[in-house]
Amino acid sequence: MFKHYNMNQVVLPLDLEIKLDKDDMAFVVNDLVEQIPEEAFASFSRDTGCPAYHPK
């Protein structure tokens, strides 16, 4: 099991001038990574130790 995270959650206070445009490349990269099937990450799963963040 991996630690929960949310890519759309803002953790740090950001100035409004730093916001990304809707057509920014970061959104394209995020969409590509989110399309990778969960089965591709099965080898990263561990039963011992502190839970890690998801490898995506």
Residue, then its C-alpha position, 0 to 999 in steps of 0.5 A: m500500500f502507498k501513501h495517499y497523495n493528490m496532484n491537484q491539492v496545493v500544499l504550499p501557499l503560491d502567489l497567483e502570478i505563478k499559476l500554470d496556464k491550462d495548456d502548460m506541458a505539466f498537464v500533458v505529462n501528468d495525463l500521460v503518467e496517469q494513463i500508465p496501468e497500475e499493474a506496471f507498478a506492482s513490483f514496487s509494492r513492499d509489505t515491510g517498512c514505512p509506506a512509500y509514495h506511489p511511484k507515479 
